[in-house]
Amino acid sequence: MDGKKLEYKGEEALKELERLTEQAEEVQEKILKEILTRNGVTEYLNKYLGGATDISDFKRRVPVITYSQIRPYIQKIANGEDSSLISGHPITEMLISSGTSGGEPKLMPSISEDLDRRTYLYNLIIPIMNQYVPGLDEGKAMYLYFAKAEMSTPSGMPARPVLTSYYKSKHFKCRARDPYNDFTSPDGAILCTDSRQSMYCQLLAGLVHRRQVLRLGAVFASAFLRAVAFLERNWTRFCDDIRSGRLDPSVVTDPACRSAMSDILPAPNPILADDIEAAICSGDEEDRGGGRSVCWKGILPRLWPRAKYIEVVVTGSMSQYIPALEFYTAGKLPLVCTMYASSECYFGVNINPLSKPADVAYTLLPNMAYFEFIELENGAQQYYHSEEDGQDDDDQELIVSKDKLVDLVNVKLGRYYELVATTFAGLYRYRIGDVLQVVGFHNRAPQFRFICRRNVILSIDNDKTNEEDLHKSVSAAKRLLEPYNLLLAEYTSYADTSTVPGHYVLFWEIAATSPDAALPPEARVVEECCAAVEESLDYVYRRCRAFDKSVGPLEIRMVEQGTFEGLMDLVISQGGSINQYKTPRCINGDSSSALALLDSRVTACFYSPRDPVWTP
């Protein structure tokens, strides 16, 4: 990318956005030509192109791939071999994707200039927002950002999540020069990898500056709600700290956090503490509803009265958190999704940020990477396969003819596609795994609604569990029933987000295989089944459970005999075909009648007794 373009801000940035989208086809062709010129000599591309850099050769010869095809090259570089295996520029770090392969995190190659591209996208957000919400430079942003612990590859290269990489970069540290990026959270708190201490300090800083905060946010809705629940549990501690002007030493022990907070709490402020207590206690405390204290309904605009919106991702699996966010805002603060990005590549922005969550669409920026699309003949349903398929998600291949891929400017309104990206860092025709629908165009650049991740059926936070992984985990756990002459007759699942953190729920119908079998089984037996499921789920789930604490203990709800037959009757009564019926392996939030039926037949509930094993 031309370095000059990275400096565009304000009106200049919006003009550049118009130019890019008006010339989307030309920009895309230029991007692909630049990638091929830089990387044509790499071992990977040379295998298919023999040194050629012609675009037509690329489209004719280079295959469409998933992670399993590029993984051997990435692993070699992680082990110390030269970056020229896939990239013409040195690979400076590996980004840990939330997707997994064989229970381990995916490593995505990144070169130094990728940070420039990410920053370019971040720099577009405020100019876009200012068109709808002016005056954002007149106060602060209470954005809750959390860094994760780093790892190293065998060769010593950093391996970390993409956001942790950004928070540690000079691009993020230099944000203080921009009045639009005046955050309440000090860097020391953001970079603390102890999520509890980090959250405590960031919330405390946000409360201290409550009269200056104009916008609230986090990356994902799940993280933001986790912080609100933390605030609800600990608000008296926050008030005590503000009243005394001292950070509670029993809560925050990290030296960098304590140092960073010294400027936030320079002296006792009993008036502010009383104001916060009054704002919290001004609600009706007589009742409770939906697992949340009714007095906390609308708490966010009470605590931060100048806030104009909440910036969080509430598309895809995060849409399940919208009711909780509306509860805490009492519908007074818009929920804003600003950008579309992943570990592999940053993609685009939402140029209509105040649109309702269900209408959010992202305009893909043609200078981020080279984009192609696999059209899905049957819409998003093409991506849901049954357990009988016997295929791992990453290895599942649609037959994709290379000459049938659609370019960015040639997608059709209303149709569904899977996104394919070619990046400067060494991913070529890589299937991102996101299912998108074209809902409009901005100039010549299409606008997409995010539908889902390929085959993901359960997700609470960064975890993404597909049907095959769930089936393997349940299969491992159900073997624990065999010594007791019991078998798992049927099961389904549900992502329960009614509490924070949310957790996976499995509905199990168990049958006896001998007359002397005890039903229901002993609690310790089913609890061990819960633990066995969690131990068999992937690396990211186990990290969210054991380290991040962003997912709660897995629950098995035992249901009475005949429950799943009743579920089938319900689906058929709603128009389903008895010839095509298969037990759904996940009940989503739209299937309220199915969930109500299952819950009405629950005979006992059991939770995992311990965290699954997780090591960084």
Helices and strands as residue ranges (DSSP letters): G 3-7, H 10-22, H 24-39, H 43-49, H 55-61, H 67-78, G 83-85, E 91-101, E 104-111, H 114-130, G 136-138, E 140-144, E 151-152, E 158-160, H 162-167, H 170-173, G 174-177, G 179-181, H 187-190, H 195-208, E 213-220, H 221-244, H 255-261, H 270-281, E 288-289, E 292-293, G 294-296, H 299-303, E 309-313, G 316-321, H 322-329, E 335-336, E 339-341, E 346-349, G 357-359, E 362-364, E 370-375, G 379-383, G 387-389, G 402-404, E 406-407, G 408-410, E 416-422, E 430-442, E 445-453, E 456-458, E 465-466, H 467-478, G 479-484, E 486-496, E 503-512, H 523-536, H 539-543, I 544-548, E 555-559, H 563-573, H 592-600, E 602-607
